[in-house]
């Protein structure tokens, strides 16, 4: 048995395995994901992206190289043995060493091993270019170039949750649990409506416009700790009292709420989506809206804090004696 022939068979088996593994590994790497990793400084992605961005040319090169190597390997194996034995040996070597083993390795470590063998791919890219370029051109023309994956909101939310679980198992992804919760909240809050997060009117601390700002009322306002207080005329909100406007008043003057309240009231419908409400808060430069139903009746209030809590979680300050005013039974005591 000729030593050179055996050596050639070994080299061909190695090449067959590399082509098979590289085909599966490199084509499983998404082009735009590689581009993103390369921009973020991943050295392996930076080596692979110039190859992977021309997906059809790379695919044609790897497949033609694999077919050529396997065909040559079969010929050399046939020269070593004959008949059924040659067929069995060739099949076993190609399937196990040339297909199964390399594909199993490259499917798990595509980025690492793909970067290590870019030199080999470039060699065959040049050698097979006259054959692969026309094929790649036809594929690009008829099938089009690869499209970037666009995830729906539900899919993106599922990805965040999966990463959250994987981060716990594999020592973290650089994103802590609080950040994951904010990501989830940011994806979910826009599906909710004002009615889901508002404080019902019966649970709201408010004043009547003809109430006098006596020392007792001022103490009550201080105790509640709200920066803005709705002012009602019967069941209609006619103004907002800003507690900062009370700093300079003399309690002995017993001014009415009507004299100090600000008459600019911004209404919002109970079915408005929270992402729109957040935009309204930014445009109007207000921190409190009055919530109306279909009949223009006041049903509650919503604050900027209510919307932010849906994203970052419950915010409780030193003046909150109830964690969630939406679930408070009965009217707020005055």
WOBEL-V434684 format. One record per helix or strand. SS is the DSSP state (a for helix, b for strand). FROM is the first residue (numbers start at 1). TO is the last residue. If there is no record, write none. Layout:
ss-><SS & SS>
from-><FROM & FROM>
to-><TO & TO>
This chain:
ss-><a & a & a & a & a & a & a & a & a & a & b & a & b & a & b & b & a & b & b & a & a & b & a & b & b & b & a & b & b & a & a>
from-><3 & 31 & 43 & 55 & 83 & 110 & 118 & 129 & 153 & 177 & 193 & 194 & 199 & 201 & 206 & 212 & 215 & 228 & 236 & 243 & 251 & 256 & 257 & 262 & 267 & 273 & 274 & 288 & 298 & 304 & 325>
to-><28 & 39 & 52 & 80 & 108 & 116 & 127 & 143 & 169 & 191 & 193 & 197 & 200 & 203 & 208 & 212 & 224 & 233 & 242 & 246 & 253 & 256 & 260 & 262 & 269 & 273 & 284 & 292 & 303 & 312 & 327>
